[in-house]
Amino acid sequence: MTVTADIGEVASPRNVPFSPDRQGYRVVPARHPWRVVGTVVAVVLIFFTLQSILTNPRWGWDVFARFFLSEPVLVGLARTLLLTVLASALGFLLGTLLAFARVSPSPLLSGVSWAYIWLLRSIPLIVLLLVLNNLGYLYPTIDVGVPFTSLLFAQYNTVEMFTPFWVAVVGLSLNQAAFSAEIIRGGILSVDQGQHEAAAALGLSRRRQALSIVLPQAMRAILPSGFNEMIGLAKSTSMVYVLALPELFYTVQVIYKRNLEVIPLLMVATIWYLIIMSVLSIVQLGIERRFARGAVRTPSGPLLPNVLAFLSGRGAAPAVKSPPPAPASTTAVRKPLVTAGEKLARRGVGRIEIRDVSKRFGALTVLDGVDLDLAPGSVTAIIGPSGAGKSTLLRTINHLERTDTGFVTIDDELVGYHRDGQTLYELKEAAIRRRRAAIGMVFQNFNLFPHLTVIENIIEAPVSVQGVARAEAVELAKDLLARIGLPEKADAYPRHLSGGQQQRVAIARALALKPKVLLFDEPTSALDPELVGEVLDVIKELATSGTTMVIVTHEIGFAREVADTIVFMEGGKILEVGTPSRVFTTPTHQRTREFLAKVL
Ligand SMILES: Nc1ncnc2c1ncn2[C@@H]1O[C@H](COP(=O)(O)OP(=O)(O)OP(=O)(O)O)[C@@H](O)[C@H]1O
């Protein structure tokens, strides 16, 4: 008996409250009559189109069948494929260099890259190919020697060297590079600034930052347009007919001019282009999945097993990695964060001296002659109203922010400069990076690398900056994960962790470099209130480790509990420094009293 009959006997269905415990409901899906009409129209159209194509003898399918796999067509096809592969590879390589040059701080590099892109995008491809084909007229020989002298090591005939095939490869690559450069630049710009900062704070070299951190993340934005370009290029190869180079399209043209079977031979070229584009689209799908690692909440499995599973009716294959198990209790018993031996090794290490540091952003003075001395192993909380310059001061300690005047030293070693008499010379990037490795930094937004697993995030800097062997770094990372209570998350991606867990991993990543000094920039501001506790617990434990710690925080209760020194800042100046008991109970400065009255 259906419920409709049942309800109908008692009252109208509208009056009857829905009762979930009733059995026997019949579910009727919503109807979409226009969807049905659309499908029928589409099927009819496809049927008539196919029928017309297959039954009209003028399409000449017998001629098509004769030439589809003929030798000249296959040779032309191979040439088209070779041109596409070579020009794509060279074009994307040059495009990547141009894109990095374009975003570089050097105005010269950026300008040259801009000019190249502007010029090559403006010149029609056909004109570029014809100019390159006439290079022999402009420069009959290519000379290798010392310019402005008569010293000549070798001389080549331009026409002999620059065959139509190489003219095509060079022309297509130069053209492709200009378009790919802008696509790659778009990808680079789509990577969050925090990722660059985290990579710099870990001391990764520029090359490593570009290849391991920025490009893999940029690929997600680059791939769809990049493949579009590649598909466009595969079709643009037909333009090299102006060089009389027999690629696929030129070959079929030559044949149909002889036998006058225009349509069947155009179909030969069309079907081959369709096949090339389909293969490229499948490759694109596979590569896009590869670079989606860590970027999606529910990763889809590998492409091929999924397709096979779908075809055999078994549904989708499981994802690359099974979702991480339920979070372990943060209160579970775990190893101490820092061992007694490590505490001993840190004794007397990590003295910070900040001298007369000033910093302006345009007309705004953000730091105004700041002086501060922090003892080895001390824990300092910097508090103050928003915009006081707290984060900027913290970032000058590891030279993420350059000072306008003044300097910072750690254990008497200047950060970011070397001194010669009364002059401070800024160090080269590589030297700054080496010194930065001694200063760990934890950011408000965690800034974990989303495309790397937890363990890969932690070992990245020890392996690439400190040259630790990978196996050793993995052991150390696993040990750190056990100490922060996340041993089971080694292979999870950051996106699959809660905010609190991500921040704990970020702390482990900073600790992996065994830093002398740890900087925390509002480490709990981006967390839900219930997750704050688990991060603060880890920081509290670190506070007893003998590592010098500087924490910018709005958590006044936490600052009081964990810090041995409180620094109150406002308007780019330090107004008050003292122990928590003194600053919180008897602040000497009027502004500190007003601030604490508001936040306590
Ligand atoms: N890169 C920058 N360019 C221009 N102005 C900046 C830059 N970074 C910071 N500022 C400005 O410098 C001032 C101090 O910023 P900072 O982030 O150091 O303050 P804060 O005390 O940490 O504030 P909050 O507690 O809100 O984070 C602010 O007015 C900010 O707008």
Ligand as a Chemical Component Dictionary entry (heavy atoms), coordinates in Angstrom:
data_LIG
# 
_chem_comp.id                   LIG 
_chem_comp.type                 NON-POLYMER 
_chem_comp.pdbx_formal_charge   0 
_chem_comp.three_letter_code    LIG 
# 
loop_
_chem_comp_atom.comp_id 
_chem_comp_atom.atom_id 
_chem_comp_atom.alt_atom_id 
_chem_comp_atom.type_symbol 
_chem_comp_atom.charge 
_chem_comp_atom.model_Cartn_x 
_chem_comp_atom.model_Cartn_y 
_chem_comp_atom.model_Cartn_z 
_chem_comp_atom.pdbx_ordinal 
LIG N1  N1  N 0 54.548 45.608 1.972  1  
LIG C1  C1  C 0 53.917 46.661 2.496  2  
LIG N2  N2  N 0 53.682 47.760 1.754  3  
LIG C2  C2  C 0 53.073 48.840 2.263  4  
LIG N3  N3  N 0 52.660 48.928 3.552  5  
LIG C3  C3  C 0 52.875 47.866 4.341  6  
LIG C4  C4  C 0 53.500 46.688 3.870  7  
LIG N4  N4  N 0 53.571 45.791 4.886  8  
LIG C5  C5  C 0 53.005 46.401 5.958  9  
LIG N5  N5  N 0 52.596 47.644 5.634  10 
LIG C6  C6  C 0 51.968 48.617 6.533  11 
LIG O1  O1  O 0 52.820 48.736 7.640  12 
LIG C7  C7  C 0 52.059 48.893 8.823  13 
LIG C8  C8  C 0 52.504 47.862 9.841  14 
LIG O2  O2  O 0 52.174 46.577 9.349  15 
LIG P1  P1  P 0 52.435 45.272 10.228 16 
LIG O3  O3  O 0 51.853 44.141 9.482  17 
LIG O4  O4  O 0 53.839 45.220 10.617 18 
LIG O5  O5  O 0 51.534 45.619 11.503 19 
LIG P2  P2  P 0 51.097 44.677 12.699 20 
LIG O6  O6  O 0 51.394 45.412 13.948 21 
LIG O7  O7  O 0 51.698 43.327 12.549 22 
LIG O8  O8  O 0 49.530 44.639 12.455 23 
LIG P3  P3  P 0 48.506 43.422 12.612 24 
LIG O9  O9  O 0 48.444 43.107 14.064 25 
LIG O10 O10 O 0 47.213 44.003 12.106 26 
LIG O11 O11 O 0 49.023 42.334 11.757 27 
LIG C9  C9  C 0 50.597 48.759 8.446  28 
LIG O12 O12 O 0 50.045 50.067 8.351  29 
LIG C10 C10 C 0 50.638 48.124 7.085  30 
LIG O13 O13 O 0 49.576 48.561 6.302  31 
# 
loop_
_chem_comp_bond.comp_id 
_chem_comp_bond.atom_id_1 
_chem_comp_bond.atom_id_2 
_chem_comp_bond.value_order 
_chem_comp_bond.pdbx_ordinal 
LIG N1  C1  SING 1  
LIG C1  N2  SING 2  
LIG C1  C4  DOUB 3  
LIG N2  C2  DOUB 4  
LIG C2  N3  SING 5  
LIG N3  C3  DOUB 6  
LIG C3  C4  SING 7  
LIG C3  N5  SING 8  
LIG C4  N4  SING 9  
LIG N4  C5  DOUB 10 
LIG C5  N5  SING 11 
LIG N5  C6  SING 12 
LIG C6  O1  SING 13 
LIG C6  C10 SING 14 
LIG O1  C7  SING 15 
LIG C7  C8  SING 16 
LIG C7  C9  SING 17 
LIG C8  O2  SING 18 
LIG O2  P1  SING 19 
LIG P1  O3  DOUB 20 
LIG P1  O4  SING 21 
LIG P1  O5  SING 22 
LIG O5  P2  SING 23 
LIG P2  O6  DOUB 24 
LIG P2  O7  SING 25 
LIG P2  O8  SING 26 
LIG O8  P3  SING 27 
LIG P3  O9  DOUB 28 
LIG P3  O10 SING 29 
LIG P3  O11 SING 30 
LIG C9  O12 SING 31 
LIG C9  C10 SING 32 
LIG C10 O13 SING 33 
# 
